[in-house]
Amino acid sequence: MRNGLPMASLRPPAAVRAPFEGRSWREFGYVLTGLPLSVLSFCLAVTLVSAGAGLLVTFLGIPVLAAALTVCRGFGAVERARARGLLGLDVRAPEPARGRTGGPLSWMGATLRSGASWRHLLYAVLHFPWAVFTFSVTLALWAWGWSLFTYPLWQWVFPLYAGQDGLQVYGDETRALYLDSPFEIAVTSLVGLVFVLAWPWVTRGLVAVDRLMVSGLLGPSRLATRVTELESDRGVVVDTAAADLRRIERDLHDGAQARLVSLAMDLGLAKEKLAQDPLAAAAMVDEAHGEVKLALQELRDLARGIHPAVLTDRGLDAALSAVSARCTVPVSVEVDLPGRPAAAIEGIAYFTVSELLQNVSKHARARRAWVDVWRTEGRLMLQVRDDGVGGADPVAGRGLAGLAERLDAVDGVLAVDSPAGGPTTVTAELPWRS
């Protein structure tokens, strides 16, 4: 703080900082370097495609067209790297054009069938006039802005070396108008200041169109992106299922199975002592009876964690009420659903709320929690709130990160709002599938 004011309040406004920020100059550099690259890619693309189209009457047209598309893809890689370095826009490379056999004919066929290759050609054609326009506007605005803004510093050049009083605005055979009076010089500088302040914002707006063109034409197609997402989601589902199987096996091995082995040994000892010491055998049978109860309880808990019977029989409302009753803090449950979703979605919703309530019991130090479930616009919404200490981090916490991955596998979303000091609100969104 300085003079009782925070340092952030002493910073100049964004409109004043923009002409000097690194982002503005990087975007300006993107525009300046874009024109020569666009001219080169446009000329090569148009020349090669025209030659290939003209030679299609012979076999030579096919390799020329394939070469033209390959050149366009090469320039597309340069454009993605330029956008990544100067604009901070990270666009993944599209799927490569690979033939089935790996031979030249197979490669040419794959290149000509590739939609990404033709999108690169379209980018080369469309970006050329846009690059000319943005280059002209931004460079003119920058040059005129700084020239007029600094006019009071170099106005003396005209009377000393050009033989005139100042910058000429108008002139004919009888009259000439120069910017030479103090008022005119001040107005000129103010006009230049307006241009200087407007230059980064105009550049930013023009570059936004470049961002759309690069991400829309030089990246992977929506189908390819969706396939990649589905492959990733499939891997998450497989990993989650394997982790669940390992957890079930561990719980059975360390819990119910160990208890049943001990039970079998106790019953064997009781059988041996039944004739010699009936009282000791009865005591051992009584202990075995207690072990059976504990084993049954562990098996019930394990089955409830996988998919409770109440969820199958009565749906989310009853199942969430049951799991809320086992929470260490009072929980209010409100379920407003017009029907029941698909069993898989219902199971994930139950698991999500169950895990979140376990987090409330273990980490939140809350006095109360609330669970709300409703449907809106084809989505199943879950929200768990508590009045605890907050600070839940979905990145650092493995439990929340695992929940987010599990929901993402079915096109779901997990949003965590947990400031330090609380309260915590976790909202999950799942697709509604009947």
N, C-alpha and C positions, 0 to 999 in steps of 0.2 A: 504494500500500500504506500501511497505517496500523498501527503497532506490530507490523510483521512479518506482518500478515494482509492478503490481497487485499481490495479494497473490496467485491467481490461477496459475500464471506462475511459482511460487516457488515450487509448488507441484511436486513430482517425477512423472515420466511417469507411465502409467497404467501397463506396463510390470513389473515395479519394485514394484508397490503397490499391485499387484494381490496376491502374496503369503501371504500377511498380512491382506487382506480384509475379512470382515465377510462373504461375499457371497461365497468366495472360501472355507472357513472352513465349512459353512453350506452345500455346495454341497459335500464336503468330508465326512461330517457326514451322509449325505443322502446315499452315496455309502457304507459306513461302516455298517450302520444299515440295509441296504437293503439285504445283503447276508443272515444273519440268518433268517429274515422274509421270504425271497424267498425260502430258504431251507425248512422251516416249511410248507409254503403254497404248495410248489411243492410236498412234500412227502404226505401231507394229500390229496391233489387233486388227485394225481395219485393213491394212495391207495384206496380212496373211489370210484373213478370212475371205477377202475379195478374191485373192489368188486361188484359194482352195475351192471356193464356190465356182469360179470360172473353170477350174480343172476337174470338176466332178464328172464331166463327160468322159474323162479317163480315170484310171485308177489313181493317178497322182494326187487328185483332189483330197482323197481321204487322209493320207499322211500329212498333207499340208494343213488341213483343218485340225487334225489332232495336235500338230505342232503349235498351231495358233492358240488352241485352248490351253495347252501346257504352258506357253509363254504367259498367258493371262493368269494362270494359277501361280506362276512364279512372281509376277508383279503383285498378286494378291497377298502372297506371303510377306513381301516387302511392306505393303500397306498395313498389314496386321502388326508387324513389328514397329512401324512408325506410329501407329495409333497406340500401341502399348507403351512405347517410350515417351511420347510427347503428350498424349491425352490421358494416359492411365487406363485405357480401354483394353481389357484382356479378352480377345475373341479367339476361341479355339479354332484350330485348323479343321477344315471339313474332311470328310472321309476320303482317303486317297483312291485314285482310279486304278484298280488292280484287275488284270485279266485272269481268267480261270487257268490258263495254261502258262502264263508268263512270257509268251512269245510276243513279237512285234504286232501281229495282227490282233491278238487278244487284247494287248494294251491299247491299241487304237480304238477298238470297239468299246472297251470300257471307258475310255476318255470321252468318246462321242456320246455315250449313253449317260454319262455322269451329269446330273443336274447342277452340281457344284461348279463344274467347268463352265457351263453356260452362264451361270450367275456371275462368275468372274469376268466373262466376256461382256456381259451387260454392265457390270460395274465400270469396266474400262471405257465403254462408250458413254455412259451417263455421267461419269465423274469428270470428264474432260471439260464440257461447258460449265459445269458447276465450279471446277477449280479455277477457270478463267475468271468467272464472276467474283468468287470470294477473294482471289488474289488481287484483282483490281480494286475492289471496295476496301478491303482492309489496308492494303498498302497506301492507297490514296488518302484514306482517313488518317492513318498514322503519320504520313509525310506532311499533309496539310496541317494536321493538329499541332505537331511539334514545331513546324516552321512558323505558323502564325502565333503560337504561344510564346515563342522566343523572339518574336519580331522586334521588341524593344532593344534586344541585345545586338542585333545585326542590321538594324535600319540604317546605321551610319554608312553602310557599304554603298548605298545608292548615290548619295551626293559626292562621295569621295572617288568612286571608281566608275559609276555608270552615267554620271552627268545628269541625274534627275533627283528630285527631292525625296522620293520614296517609292514604295511598291505601287505600280500603276494599276488602278482599278478600271479606268475608262480613258479612252483617248481617240480623237479624230483629228482632222486637219486644222480645226480652230481651237480645240479645247482638250485638256488632259486633266484627269483627276488622280491625285497621288495621296497615299496615306502617310501624311507627314506631320500633321498637327498632334500635340500631346493627347487630345481627346481621341482622335482617329487611331493613334498607336495603341492606346489603352483598350479601345473597343476591339481592335484586331486581336490583341492578346487575349481578351476575354472569349472571343469567338474560338480562338485556337484552344483555349482551356476547355471549352465545351466539347470540341472535337477530341481532345486528348482523353477526357473523362468518358466519352461515349465509345471510343475505339475498343477497349477490352470487352465491353458488353455486346457490341455489334459483332465482334469476332467470335465471342462465345456462342451467340445465337447462330451464326453461320456454321460454326464447327459442330453444333448439335446435329445439323443435317448430315455432316460427314460421319458422325457417330452412328446415326441410323443406317446410312448406306453401308458402312463397314460391317456392322453387326448383322444387318439383314441380308447382304449379298455375299460377303466373304467368309461367313461362318458356316457351320454345319446346318443342314436342313432341319426343320422341325421334326421330321420323321426320324432322322438319325439321332437327334438329341433325345427324343423320346425313347428310342431303342436303348441308348446308353443309360438313361435313367432307369429303365426297366431292368437292364442287366445289373446295375448297381443295387437296385431294390431287391432283385432276386438273390444277390449275394448276401445282403443284409438279412433277408428272411432265412436263408440257409444257415448263416452264422448264428442267428437268434435261436432257431430250432435246435441246432447242435448244443448251444449253451444251455438251453432249457433241459435237454436230455441229460447233459452232464450234471446239472443241478439236481434233477430228479434222482439220477443214479447215486449221487453223493448223499442226498438226504435219505434215500432208502438204505444205503450201505451203512452210513454212520448212525442212523436213527432206528427205524423200525426193524431192519435186519439184525443189527447188533442186539437189540432188545429181545427179539424172537430167539436168537441163538442162546442168550442168557436164560431165557424162559425154558427152552428145551433142556438145558443142563440142570436147571433147578428142578424141573419135573422128574428128570432121571434120578437125581439124588433123592428126591422125595419118594420115588417108587422103591428105591433100595432100602430106605429107612422105614417104610410103611409097616413092615412086620416087626422090626426091632424097637422102633421108637415112634409110635403113632402120633404123639403130641408134636414132636419135631417135624414129622412129615406134614402134619396139618398146618403148622406155621409156615413151612416152605411152600405149600400149596397156596396159602393165603398171600404170601409175597408174590408168587407167580401170577395170581389173579390180579394184583395191582400192576404188575408189569404188562399183562395183557391189556388192561385199560389204557395205560400210557401208550402202548404200541398202537392201539386202535385210534387214540386221539391224534397221534403223529400222522397216521395214515389219513385220517379225516382232514387234518390241516394241509397235508400235501395234496390231496385230491381237490380241496377247496382252492388252493393256489393255482392249480392247473385249470380247472373249469368246474365250478361248484354246481351241484345238482339244482340248487335254487335258481341259478341263472338260466338253466335249460328249461326248468318247469315254469317259472313265474316271471322271468325277464329282469331287466336292469333295475327297476325300482326296488324289488324285493332283495335282489343280490347286493345292491349298493347299501341298502339299509342294514343288511346283515354285516357287511364288512365295516360299516361305520360304527356299528355297535361294539366292535372289538378295538376301536381306536382309543387311545389313552385320554383324549379330550372329547368333550361333547361335540357332536357333528350334526348339523342340520342338512337333510337331504331333500332336494326338490327335483323331481323328474317330471318333465312335461313332454311326452312323446305321443304322436298320433298312432303309433304302432310299434312293432319290433323290427329292428334292422336285421341284416343277415347275421347268421351265427358267428362268422369270423369277425365282423365289425363289433358285434356285441361283446365277444370275448376280449378283443383288444381294448374296448372301452372299459370293461370291468377291470382288466389288468392295470390299465393306466390309473384309474381312480384308486385302486388298491395300493399301488406303489406310491402314489402321491400322499395318501393318508399315512402310509408307513413313514414317509419322510417327515410328515407333521409330528408323528409320535416320537420319532428319534431325534430330530434336529431343530424343530421350529420353536420349541419352548412356548407354545401357544396355549391360550386359555379356551379357545373355541375355534371351530372350523365349519366351513359351509361347502356343500357340494350341489352344483346346479347342472342339470342335463336338459337340453332342449334341441329341437330341430329347426333349422332355418335354411331355406333355399337349397334343399338337397344336401345339406351338410349336418352331421351330428356334432353338436357342440358340448364340450365338457369343461366345467370350470370348478377348480378347487381353491378356496380362499382360507386364510388363517390370519390371526392377529399376533403372530409370533415375531421373532427378532429379525426376520428377513435375511438378506444376504445370500440367497440361493443362486448359484452360478451354473447355468446349463452347460458351460464349457468345461469348467473345472470338475464339476460333479459327474461321476461316471453314471449314477443312476438316472439323472435327467438326460444326459447324453444318450444313454441306451434307450430311454423312452422316445426321444426325438427320432432316433434311427428306426425304431419299431413303427412309429407312426408314419414316417416318411416312406416306408416300404409299401404302404397302402394309400399313398397320396394324402397323407395327413400332415398336420402342422402342430408344433408345440411352441407356445409363446409363454415366456416367464417374465413376470414383473415382480421383482423382489428387492426393493431398495434396502440399504442398511437401516436397521431399526424397524422394518416391516411397514405395512403388512405385505404378505406374499399372495400373489394371484397367478395361478398357472391355468392357462386356457389351452385346451386341446381341440383340434378340429379334425373330424374324420368324414370320409364320404358316406352318404346314406345309401345303402344298398339293401333293398327289401328282400 
